[in-house]
Amino acid sequence: MNLFERYFAVFQQHSSRTAFWIDGETYTYQAFLQLVSGSRAVLEAQAGFCPQEPVAVLCHNRIETYAAIFATWFSGSPFVPLHPGNPPEWNREVLRRIGAKIVFSSRGSSGDFSPAIVIDNSGQRSANCEVPTPCSSGGYVYILTTSGSTGQPKSVPVTLKNLTAFVEGFLHNYPELDAEDRFLQTYDLTADAAFTGYLIPLLLGAAVYTTPDHPFRYLAVAKVLAGHPVTWVQVTPSLLACLRPYFDTLRFPGIKHFHFGGESLTRPLAEAWRPSVPHAEISNVYGPTETTVTSLLGKFLPGEPLKSFNGSVSIGKPLPAVQALIVDESGTVIGGPGEGELLLGGDQVMEGYFHETPENTFVTVQQQQFYRTGDWVWRDAEGFYYFQERLNDQVKINGYRVDLVQVEQVVAALCKVEKAVAAAPEITPGLRKLWVFVEGFSGTATDVLKQIRENYPAFMIPDRIIGVEAFPLSFSGKTDKKKLISDYLNRLSHE
C-alpha cells in the first residue's frame, strides 16, 4: 500500500471524525473524501488530462483547495501550488516552466492562466470514492518553485519515494501523535513547510485547523489558539517574534507540541516563549526544499534545556532516511565534532531540478550523491547540528527561501543603476527584514515597490529601498553590508 492508498484508507476509517476546521466551518473525513472524489471526477473528465502530467492548484484557504490537492494526487499527477496573491504573469511563467496545462481554482477563473485550462471545483462532491491511481515510487508528487543560487528560480520535483520517506521519518520521531491531536496550519500552501501541517495529521485521522486570511497573520494565529483546543502548532520564528510584545498575556497550557521551522531559531526568543506554553515540547527543524520539507529535527521536552550554539537553537539530528555529512573548505569529510558545509543524501533528497541543469548542486561522496545545502553548520560530540551561516546570498524569510542576488537584479533594473545591494538584517530576535540599498538613487521608493508588487511574488518584495551616496567597502574591496545596515540604523535613530 503506497502513501496515497494509506491516506484513502484513513479517510474511510475515520469518516465521522473532524478532518478540517476552516474559517469557522468543520468538515468530517467523509465530507472531505466526497469533495476529493468530486474534484477528481472533474479533473479526469477534462479533455487532455493525462496522469503523471502536473496539475496546478490556486491555493486559497478553502476546503476545496485541499480537496484539489488530494484529487490531483489520487489521479496520479504531481501538484503544483500557485499563490493567488502573486502577479498573474509570475504564475503563468511557473505554469510555462513546468508544463502544467490545468489549473484548479475554487473561485472561478481567478485570473488569466491561458493557455492553461481553469477548473472550478467549488461544491464538487461525489459519493463514488475510487482507490487512488497507482503511482511509482519514482513518480513526481509535487513541484515547487524556489530561489536558485544564480538569481533564477528553480523547479524542485519531489517523488513519492521522497515524500514517503519524510512522512515516515517524521512520524518515527513523534510516536505519541494520534487521532486526538489538533494541528494548526500556519504556512501558505505554496511553502513546503505547509506539508507538515496537513500531511502528518491527515495520516493519523487527526484534525487540521487552518489560519484565517488576515493582513497580520500572527494575530490570526493568536486568535485561533485562544479559541480552540489546538495541541500542535507550527510557526516560523518571524511570526512568533511579532507576538513577542504580548508574551506576558498569552498562556496556552493545552499545547503539547510547539514546532519551529523555515528560519534560524534564536535561543532568547524560544526561552521567552516557553512560559506561554508550559506543557509543550519545543521542536526545531531544518530542511531545504530539495530535501523534502524537513531533513533534521531537534526535540526538547518541557523543562529540558535547549541545546544552542552562538545563540542559535540546535536543528537536531537527521531523520531516519537522511544521511548528513559536513565537509571543510577543501571538500574533506569531517568525522565527529567539527564545522563545515552541510551535505544531505538519502531517500528524501531529490535527484535533480525539473528540466534544469543542477549547476554544482550535487557532489558524489563515497559513491553516493549528496545535495550541497550551502549552509555552514557545527556538529557537537553528541551528533547534534547547529546552523551557523549561509555560504551564498540566500536567506530564509517567513519560511520562504529568498535569493538576494535575484532581488538585487530586479531592483537595479527598475532603478536603472548598475548595482543594488540586498540584505536581510535581524532587527529584533527572530524577525528579519528585506532591505535593498541603491547607490545614488534619486527616484521614489514607492514607485519601485509598486512595480515589484505587480510583477513578483510577495516574498521578493523588499520592506525598504534605501538610497545611499556610495557603498562602503571592506578591507577586501567588497561591499560592506554590515556597515550599510549599521549606518542606516544610526541614521534612523537620529531622525
LOKOL-989651 format. One record per residue (C-alpha): x, y, z. Coordinates in pm, whole numbers. Last residue first. Example, Ala and Ser with C-alpha at 12.3 -4.5 7.8 and 13.67 -1.06 7.14 Angstrom:
// LOKOL-989651
<rec <1367,-106,714>>;
<rec <1230,-450,780>>;
This chain:
// LOKOL-989651
<rec <1558,6114,1255>>;
<rec <1869,6045,1462>>;
<rec <1794,5680,1539>>;
<rec <1707,5621,1174>>;
<rec <2051,5739,1059>>;
<rec <2219,5505,1306>>;
<rec <2012,5217,1170>>;
<rec <2121,5317,819>>;
<rec <2488,5330,914>>;
<rec <2461,4993,1091>>;
<rec <2299,4829,786>>;
<rec <2544,4966,533>>;
<rec <2831,4887,770>>;
<rec <2725,4523,795>>;
<rec <2683,4504,418>>;
<rec <3043,4608,347>>;
<rec <3065,4592,-32>>;
<rec <3379,4404,-124>>;
<rec <3729,4558,-150>>;
<rec <3897,4307,80>>;
<rec <3932,4570,354>>;
<rec <3557,4622,339>>;
<rec <3390,4879,116>>;
<rec <3118,5134,189>>;
<rec <2864,5176,-93>>;
<rec <2822,5537,-202>>;
<rec <2562,5813,-168>>;
<rec <2294,5583,-27>>;
<rec <1929,5532,-127>>;
<rec <1724,5283,70>>;
<rec <1454,5054,-65>>;
<rec <1255,4914,225>>;
<rec <1047,4609,316>>;
<rec <1164,4448,-4>>;
<rec <918,4244,-215>>;
<rec <1059,3902,-305>>;
<rec <840,3705,-60>>;
<rec <530,3868,-207>>;
<rec <570,3723,-555>>;
<rec <693,3940,-845>>;
<rec <545,4153,-1125>>;
<rec <291,4399,-987>>;
<rec <444,4405,-638>>;
<rec <784,4489,-790>>;
<rec <638,4780,-987>>;
<rec <473,4922,-675>>;
<rec <798,4886,-481>>;
<rec <977,5096,-742>>;
<rec <713,5370,-730>>;
<rec <718,5382,-350>>;
<rec <1099,5404,-345>>;
<rec <1090,5730,-537>>;
<rec <1388,5811,-757>>;
<rec <1726,5967,-678>>;
<rec <1927,5652,-607>>;
<rec <2299,5728,-594>>;
<rec <2385,5379,-472>>;
<rec <2083,5161,-404>>;
<rec <2042,4967,-78>>;
<rec <1781,4692,-61>>;
<rec <1628,4584,269>>;
<rec <1448,4258,349>>;
<rec <1359,4241,717>>;
<rec <1424,3955,959>>;
<rec <1240,3883,1284>>;
<rec <1368,3608,1516>>;
<rec <1537,3842,1764>>;
<rec <1472,4205,1654>>;
<rec <1624,4377,1352>>;
<rec <1757,4055,1203>>;
<rec <1912,4204,890>>;
<rec <1825,4066,546>>;
<rec <2046,4247,296>>;
<rec <2019,4341,-70>>;
<rec <2279,4551,-254>>;
<rec <2194,4726,-581>>;
<rec <2420,4761,-881>>;
<rec <2434,4904,-1231>>;
<rec <2152,5151,-1186>>;
<rec <1823,5197,-1371>>;
<rec <1613,5186,-1051>>;
<rec <1392,4913,-1202>>;
<rec <1691,4715,-1328>>;
<rec <1882,4752,-1002>>;
<rec <1576,4643,-803>>;
<rec <1524,4323,-1003>>;
<rec <1892,4227,-1007>>;
<rec <1930,4288,-633>>;
<rec <1625,4072,-559>>;
<rec <1771,3783,-761>>;
<rec <2108,3824,-591>>;
<rec <1936,3819,-250>>;
<rec <1790,3474,-320>>;
<rec <1491,3432,-91>>;
<rec <1394,3094,56>>;
<rec <1050,3125,208>>;
<rec <967,3040,570>>;
<rec <895,3398,674>>;
<rec <1238,3500,545>>;
<rec <1506,3237,479>>;
<rec <1827,3364,323>>;
<rec <2025,3304,4>>;
<rec <2336,3503,-84>>;
<rec <2591,3224,-50>>;
<rec <2775,3042,227>>;
<rec <2486,3083,469>>;
<rec <2552,3092,841>>;
<rec <2578,2897,1166>>;
<rec <2312,2624,1182>>;
<rec <2370,2384,1470>>;
<rec <2378,2003,1439>>;
<rec <2352,1750,1722>>;
<rec <2577,1442,1690>>;
<rec <2653,1403,2060>>;
<rec <3010,1537,2020>>;
<rec <2880,1857,1857>>;
<rec <2818,1934,1492>>;
<rec <2863,2288,1357>>;
<rec <2698,2414,1040>>;
<rec <2777,2623,731>>;
<rec <2484,2615,488>>;
<rec <2525,2598,108>>;
<rec <2300,2291,112>>;
<rec <2510,2079,-121>>;
<rec <2295,1777,-203>>;
<rec <2471,1442,-177>>;
<rec <2504,1162,-433>>;
<rec <2664,842,-309>>;
<rec <2984,670,-427>>;
<rec <3171,765,-107>>;
<rec <3094,1130,-173>>;
<rec <2945,1250,-503>>;
<rec <2853,1619,-514>>;
<rec <2527,1785,-604>>;
<rec <2413,2140,-669>>;
<rec <2713,2218,-890>>;
<rec <2484,2371,-1151>>;
<rec <2192,2119,-1139>>;
<rec <2087,2182,-1503>>;
<rec <1711,2222,-1547>>;
<rec <1416,2017,-1674>>;
<rec <1285,1980,-1316>>;
<rec <1579,2000,-1078>>;
<rec <1771,1687,-981>>;
<rec <1754,1358,-790>>;
<rec <1555,1495,-496>>;
<rec <1674,1413,-145>>;
<rec <1439,1231,93>>;
<rec <1577,883,18>>;
<rec <1934,961,121>>;
<rec <2180,1249,99>>;
<rec <2250,1581,267>>;
<rec <2570,1787,271>>;
<rec <2629,2055,536>>;
<rec <2927,2286,484>>;
<rec <3178,2282,768>>;
<rec <3219,2255,1142>>;
<rec <3351,1996,1383>>;
<rec <3263,1710,1615>>;
<rec <3298,1358,1472>>;
<rec <3411,1296,1116>>;
<rec <3485,1582,880>>;
<rec <3465,1499,509>>;
<rec <3725,1683,300>>;
<rec <3576,1924,45>>;
<rec <3864,2173,65>>;
<rec <3651,2425,256>>;
<rec <3559,2162,514>>;
<rec <3293,1896,468>>;
<rec <2992,1807,681>>;
<rec <2790,1494,622>>;
<rec <2422,1412,674>>;
<rec <2236,1099,563>>;
<rec <1858,1122,564>>;
<rec <1614,827,575>>;
<rec <1597,816,958>>;
<rec <1560,1195,1007>>;
<rec <1889,1378,1062>>;
<rec <1975,1524,1405>>;
<rec <1882,1842,1588>>;
<rec <1844,2188,1439>>;
<rec <2009,2320,1755>>;
<rec <1894,2657,1889>>;
<rec <2110,2952,1778>>;
<rec <2265,3180,2045>>;
<rec <2624,3104,1943>>;
<rec <2547,2734,1996>>;
<rec <2226,2600,2142>>;
<rec <2074,2295,2310>>;
<rec <1751,2398,2479>>;
<rec <1737,2288,2841>>;
<rec <1456,2041,2921>>;
<rec <1168,2196,3113>>;
<rec <907,2068,2872>>;
<rec <1077,1820,2635>>;
<rec <1321,1937,2368>>;
<rec <1310,1795,2017>>;
<rec <1557,1860,1731>>;
<rec <1487,1770,1368>>;
<rec <1691,1741,1051>>;
<rec <1561,1667,698>>;
<rec <1232,1853,691>>;
<rec <1026,1955,384>>;
<rec <1166,1727,116>>;
<rec <1545,1753,66>>;
<rec <1538,1995,-230>>;
<rec <1313,2235,-36>>;
<rec <1594,2280,217>>;
<rec <1527,2128,558>>;
<rec <1576,2227,921>>;
<rec <1362,2167,1227>>;
<rec <1321,2299,1580>>;
<rec <1086,2127,1824>>;
<rec <977,2255,2166>>;
<rec <767,2014,2377>>;
<rec <476,2197,2525>>;
<rec <345,2186,2881>>;
<rec <437,2543,2981>>;
<rec <333,2706,2650>>;
<rec <338,3076,2743>>;
<rec <630,3017,2984>>;
<rec <831,2880,2685>>;
<rec <809,3196,2473>>;
<rec <1098,3393,2627>>;
<rec <1317,3082,2603>>;
<rec <1242,3041,2232>>;
<rec <1315,3405,2152>>;
<rec <1638,3413,2357>>;
<rec <1753,3081,2197>>;
<rec <1736,3206,1841>>;
<rec <1558,2996,1580>>;
<rec <1702,3006,1226>>;
<rec <1429,3007,965>>;
<rec <1170,2782,800>>;
<rec <1088,2582,1109>>;
<rec <958,2588,1464>>;
<rec <717,2338,1626>>;
<rec <531,2383,1952>>;
<rec <397,2048,2070>>;
<rec <166,1973,2364>>;
<rec <-50,2287,2355>>;
<rec <-320,2273,2623>>;
<rec <-141,2513,2862>>;
<rec <-176,2805,2617>>;
<rec <-98,3129,2803>>;
<rec <-59,3466,2630>>;
<rec <-60,3784,2841>>;
<rec <313,3808,2916>>;
<rec <402,3709,2559>>;
<rec <210,4002,2407>>;
<rec <504,4219,2292>>;
<rec <662,3899,2150>>;
<rec <379,3825,1909>>;
<rec <568,3955,1604>>;
<rec <866,3740,1709>>;
<rec <640,3434,1684>>;
<rec <577,3501,1317>>;
<rec <946,3556,1248>>;
<rec <1040,3233,1432>>;
<rec <829,3048,1173>>;
<rec <530,2859,1300>>;
<rec <397,2505,1366>>;
<rec <145,2442,1642>>;
<rec <23,2108,1779>>;
<rec <-236,2063,2057>>;
<rec <-510,2304,1945>>;
<rec <-812,2328,2175>>;
<rec <-971,2632,2002>>;
<rec <-1046,2996,2087>>;
<rec <-717,3138,2215>>;
<rec <-507,2942,1968>>;
<rec <-725,3057,1679>>;
<rec <-697,3420,1788>>;
<rec <-319,3401,1833>>;
<rec <-278,3263,1480>>;
<rec <-496,3537,1332>>;
<rec <-288,3798,1515>>;
<rec <34,3647,1375>>;
<rec <-107,3663,1023>>;
<rec <-141,4041,1021>>;
<rec <-321,4114,693>>;
<rec <-559,3828,781>>;
<rec <-668,3513,599>>;
<rec <-779,3256,854>>;
<rec <-519,3008,985>>;
<rec <-613,2645,926>>;
<rec <-711,2389,1188>>;
<rec <-631,2032,1080>>;
<rec <-786,1745,1278>>;
<rec <-637,1398,1339>>;
<rec <-705,1077,1144>>;
<rec <-335,997,1172>>;
<rec <-245,1027,803>>;
<rec <-441,1353,790>>;
<rec <-240,1491,1083>>;
<rec <100,1444,912>>;
<rec <8,1558,561>>;
<rec <-174,1870,688>>;
<rec <64,2092,884>>;
<rec <377,1907,772>>;
<rec <302,1994,409>>;
<rec <294,2364,493>>;
<rec <673,2368,533>>;
<rec <696,2332,154>>;
<rec <565,2684,107>>;
<rec <292,2737,-157>>;
<rec <29,2627,93>>;
<rec <94,2940,298>>;
<rec <203,2837,647>>;
<rec <4,2848,971>>;
<rec <-161,2503,989>>;
<rec <-268,2440,1348>>;
<rec <-281,2069,1429>>;
<rec <-536,1902,1656>>;
<rec <-437,1572,1817>>;
<rec <-691,1303,1911>>;
<rec <-610,1093,1603>>;
<rec <-259,1020,1728>>;
<rec <87,1167,1796>>;
<rec <299,990,2061>>;
<rec <523,818,1807>>;
<rec <667,1159,1710>>;
<rec <1021,1098,1577>>;
<rec <912,796,1372>>;
<rec <621,1011,1247>>;
<rec <872,1245,1085>>;
<rec <1069,963,925>>;
<rec <755,802,785>>;
<rec <632,1131,638>>;
<rec <975,1226,501>>;
<rec <1049,884,347>>;
<rec <705,878,187>>;
<rec <765,1223,36>>;
<rec <1099,1129,-121>>;
<rec <974,792,-254>>;
<rec <663,959,-396>>;
<rec <891,1199,-579>>;
<rec <970,1565,-519>>;
<rec <1037,1799,-811>>;
<rec <1209,2132,-736>>;
<rec <1165,2399,-1004>>;
<rec <1435,2664,-975>>;
<rec <1410,3044,-986>>;
<rec <1698,3245,-1138>>;
<rec <1942,3455,-936>>;
<rec <2225,3207,-979>>;
<rec <2177,3028,-643>>;
<rec <1817,2943,-718>>;
<rec <1501,3067,-547>>;
<rec <1207,2828,-525>>;
<rec <931,2689,-746>>;
<rec <774,2374,-605>>;
<rec <686,2054,-791>>;
<rec <472,1790,-624>>;
<rec <408,1416,-638>>;
<rec <664,1312,-903>>;
<rec <687,942,-986>>;
<rec <991,749,-863>>;
<rec <792,540,-616>>;
<rec <551,455,-897>>;
<rec <196,585,-869>>;
<rec <-117,369,-872>>;
<rec <-440,565,-928>>;
<rec <-609,624,-594>>;
<rec <-898,392,-492>>;
<rec <-1235,522,-607>>;
<rec <-1482,721,-397>>;
<rec <-1819,736,-573>>;
<rec <-2005,956,-321>>;
<rec <-1913,1259,-530>>;
<rec <-1887,1627,-450>>;
<rec <-1797,1943,-643>>;
<rec <-1901,2248,-442>>;
<rec <-1620,2467,-571>>;
<rec <-1409,2271,-820>>;
<rec <-1367,2547,-1081>>;
<rec <-1130,2406,-1343>>;
<rec <-907,2652,-1530>>;
<rec <-749,2547,-1862>>;
<rec <-389,2651,-1931>>;
<rec <-326,2864,-2244>>;
<rec <-404,3088,-2072>>;
<rec <-384,3144,-1697>>;
<rec <-589,3464,-1689>>;
<rec <-727,3542,-1347>>;
<rec <-933,3387,-1070>>;
<rec <-1120,3168,-1326>>;
<rec <-1378,3055,-1073>>;
<rec <-1305,3079,-703>>;
<rec <-1221,2721,-604>>;
<rec <-944,2709,-862>>;
<rec <-772,2407,-1014>>;
<rec <-532,2483,-1301>>;
<rec <-473,2252,-1599>>;
<rec <-199,2264,-1863>>;
<rec <105,2242,-1635>>;
<rec <429,2248,-1838>>;
<rec <667,2322,-1552>>;
<rec <829,2632,-1698>>;
<rec <507,2751,-1861>>;
<rec <296,2705,-1550>>;
<rec <552,2893,-1338>>;
<rec <560,3169,-1604>>;
<rec <182,3197,-1590>>;
<rec <205,3235,-1211>>;
<rec <457,3519,-1246>>;
<rec <248,3689,-1516>>;
<rec <-61,3676,-1295>>;
<rec <118,3865,-1011>>;
<rec <126,3651,-696>>;
<rec <-154,3689,-442>>;
<rec <-333,3372,-554>>;
<rec <-17,3167,-475>>;
<rec <20,2872,-713>>;
<rec <97,2520,-593>>;
<rec <197,2249,-846>>;
<rec <63,1901,-762>>;
<rec <201,1593,-936>>;
<rec <-46,1356,-1108>>;
<rec <-172,1004,-1027>>;
<rec <-541,1084,-1004>>;
<rec <-532,1039,-625>>;
<rec <-256,1302,-614>>;
<rec <-455,1558,-813>>;
<rec <-769,1486,-613>>;
<rec <-560,1525,-298>>;
<rec <-453,1877,-395>>;
<rec <-798,1967,-528>>;
<rec <-963,1864,-200>>;
<rec <-713,2079,-6>>;
<rec <-809,2376,-224>>;
<rec <-1180,2292,-199>>;
<rec <-1158,2316,181>>;
<rec <-1063,2682,147>>;
<rec <-768,2898,248>>;
<rec <-682,2966,-117>>;
<rec <-409,2787,-309>>;
<rec <-452,2806,-686>>;
<rec <-380,2445,-776>>;
<rec <-164,2339,-1070>>;
<rec <-172,1994,-1233>>;
<rec <150,1828,-1348>>;
<rec <135,1539,-1600>>;
<rec <162,1199,-1431>>;
<rec <-194,1108,-1531>>;
<rec <-314,1271,-1856>>;
<rec <-594,1524,-1887>>;
<rec <-646,1636,-2247>>;
<rec <-1020,1676,-2221>>;
<rec <-1120,1710,-1856>>;
<rec <-1315,1411,-1726>>;
<rec <-1024,1312,-1501>>;
<rec <-1023,1655,-1338>>;
<rec <-1399,1675,-1283>>;
<rec <-1404,1325,-1132>>;
<rec <-1107,1408,-908>>;
<rec <-1278,1721,-778>>;
<rec <-1585,1519,-685>>;
<rec <-1374,1245,-526>>;
<rec <-1180,1497,-316>>;
<rec <-1505,1662,-209>>;
<rec <-1651,1323,-114>>;
<rec <-1330,1242,76>>;
<rec <-1363,1570,267>>;
<rec <-1724,1501,364>>;
<rec <-1627,1156,492>>;
<rec <-1325,1293,677>>;
<rec <-1553,1540,851>>;
<rec <-1556,1910,768>>;
<rec <-1587,2192,1019>>;
<rec <-1665,2555,933>>;
<rec <-1548,2851,1144>>;
<rec <-1298,2982,890>>;
<rec <-1157,2636,818>>;
<rec <-1168,2344,1064>>;
<rec <-1061,2026,889>>;
<rec <-1065,1647,929>>;
<rec <-1325,1612,1203>>;
<rec <-1410,1249,1276>>;
<rec <-1705,1061,1121>>;
<rec <-1513,908,829>>;
<rec <-1211,799,1035>>;
<rec <-1161,463,858>>;
<rec <-1257,597,515>>;
<rec <-1019,894,524>>;
<rec <-753,667,676>>;
<rec <-785,418,387>>;
<rec <-751,691,124>>;
<rec <-447,831,304>>;
<rec <-287,485,304>>;
<rec <-358,449,-68>>;
<rec <-179,783,-107>>;
<rec <134,658,73>>;
<rec <162,327,-111>>;
<rec <0,0,0>>;
